[in-house]
Amino acid sequence: MTATNPLQSATSPVGTTPGYMPGFGNDFETEALPGALPQGMNSPQKCEYGLYGEQLSGTAFTAPSHQNERTWCYRIRPSVKHTHRFSKIDLPLWKSAPNIDPDVVSLGQYRWDPVPHSDAPLTWLTGMRTMTTAGDVNTQTGMASHIYLVTQSMVDSYFYSADSELLVVPQEGRLRFCTELGVIDLAPQEIALLPRGLVYRVEVIDGPARGFVCENYGQKFALPGRGPIGANCMANRRDFKTPVAAFEDREVPSIVTVKWCGQFHETHIGHSPLDVVAWHGNYAPVKYDLSTYCPVGAILFDHPDPSIFTVLTAPSGIEGTANIDFVLFRERWSVAENTFRPPWYHKNVMSELMGNIYGQYDAKPQGFVPGGMSLHNMMLPHGPDKTAFEGASNADLQPHKLDNTMSFMFETRFPQHLTKFAAHEAPLQDDYIDCWTDLDKKFDGKPGKK
């Protein structure tokens, strides 16, 4: 697949018309200047335009071919060029696993109101607030969940994570991700995947911006196997969009911040690192419009497992047990007969962190508001409150459209540990567990009671 956008040959990607190539996991090729991309080989003795060839590998060289991910970049300067040794910096509210504070109780059912905006100028780095961590960043297993609050664009400042792939879920405001491989504009009801090792700058298009981030330490997100569902529905590959090449040729003092083994380091360079003029490969950022997700469900009776709504999954190495599942609960029809339609009461070996993008989540009509989050950790019971239970138990079961609703779940096989910020600073709803207090006993020992 080849794409060329002549507007992307400007000296800065900011303000240019973004272009995208469709597909998920495709082998793409794209150039911002004609002829910049070598043909028939990866590493010519001399690249066109005096460019440097450089490979970005997302997997081990010897990974099976169907899993092997790499991209060849043709850039103005090699990325190894920097003027200072790396020095540690502190981003105190961005935490990594393991982060187990003995004074914080993670066992429980938790729900938070939206983390409010502040008057402080916050960038993508200073505005990140870690809520939970799971697994171990050093062994590249597990994840962390974050809230971001962004009011200010990064200027001559860039970032990449050596630890993780980032799944970005906006809830409010629009952001622009100027990456080495092109420009992604991101709005609520969209998501983006930013691969491990990719350098980018984040700018505010409409602010203030707030949203959720799942930081994936493990294997990359992939589309789930559909099994007997077949070739269609759920998230379709063609609806994912990867940016065309864009580059900056700017000689200006800049800072690159790197997240590595849970620590943050920075170095200084004398230019913009977003200087990739052409690239080809299958390791690249991508965005996806959640409104194109086609849910499937029960059309006669019973409520299927929430896994039926999986958009993306990151495998753990244990078949059928994910390091992370990203699950979407969007508008859909509910038609099951003689069925309790909301999510049932359950305990789960997985840990479930949910976020509300907009509207009302059907299981709990009160309290779980847009921008809010909830956590039901592994083997902790949860389910509908009394209002939701009574309503669903006594409803006239006509076909019903769940409208104005879009929530999601970051689900992981690991227990999620609260950070101090989540336990003491984020707006925790202290009375959340009270929503089950007035569930009353209905058992009277007599048969036939429904």
Stockholm file with secondary structure:
# STOCKHOLM 1.0

chainA/1-450         MTATNPLQSATSPVGTTPGYMPGFGNDFETEALPGALPQGMNSPQKCEYGLYGEQLSGTAFTAPSHQNERTWCYRIRPSVKHTHRFSKIDLPLWKSAPNIDPDVVSLGQYRWDPVPHSDAPLTWLTGMRTMTTAGDVNTQTGMASHIYLVTQSMVDSYFYSADSELLVVPQEGRLRFCTELGVIDLAPQEIALLPRGLVYRVEVIDGPARGFVCENYGQKFALPGRGPIGANCMANRRDFKTPVAAFEDREVPSIVTVKWCGQFHETHIGHSPLDVVAWHGNYAPVKYDLSTYCPVGAILFDHPDPSIFTVLTAPSGIEGTANIDFVLFRERWSVAENTFRPPWYHKNVMSELMGNIYGQYDAKPQGFVPGGMSLHNMMLPHGPDKTAFEGASNADLQPHKLDNTMSFMFETRFPQHLTKFAAHEAPLQDDYIDCWTDLDKKFDGKPGKK
#=GR chainA/1-450 SS CEEECGGGGSSCSTTSCCCEEECSSCCEEEESSTTCSCSSCSCCSSCGGGCEEEEEESSCTTSCTTTCCEEEEEESSCTTCCSSCCEEECCTTCCCSSCCCTTSCCCSEEEECCCCCCSSCCCTTTTEEEEEEEEETTTTEEEEEEEEEECSCCSSEEEEESSCEEEEEEEEEEEEEEETTEEEEECTTEEEEECTTCCEEEEEEEEEEEEEEEEECSSCCBCCCCGGGCSSSBSCGGGEEEECCCCCCCCCCEEEEEEETTEEEEEEESSCSCCEEEEEESCCCEEEEGGGCBCCCCSSSSCCCGGGGEEEEEEEEETTEEEEEEEEEEEEEECCSSCCCSCCCBCCSSEEEEEEEEECCTTCTTTCCTTCEEEECTTCCBCCCHHHHHHHHHCCCCCEEEEEEEEEEEEESSCCEECHIIIIISCBCTTGGGGGTTCCCCCCSCTTCC
#=GC SS_cons         CEEECGGGGSSCSTTSCCCEEECSSCCEEEESSTTCSCSSCSCCSSCGGGCEEEEEESSCTTSCTTTCCEEEEEESSCTTCCSSCCEEECCTTCCCSSCCCTTSCCCSEEEECCCCCCSSCCCTTTTEEEEEEEEETTTTEEEEEEEEEECSCCSSEEEEESSCEEEEEEEEEEEEEEETTEEEEECTTEEEEECTTCCEEEEEEEEEEEEEEEEECSSCCBCCCCGGGCSSSBSCGGGEEEECCCCCCCCCCEEEEEEETTEEEEEEESSCSCCEEEEEESCCCEEEEGGGCBCCCCSSSSCCCGGGGEEEEEEEEETTEEEEEEEEEEEEEECCSSCCCSCCCBCCSSEEEEEEEEECCTTCTTTCCTTCEEEECTTCCBCCCHHHHHHHHHCCCCCEEEEEEEEEEEEESSCCEECHIIIIISCBCTTGGGGGTTCCCCCCSCTTCC
//
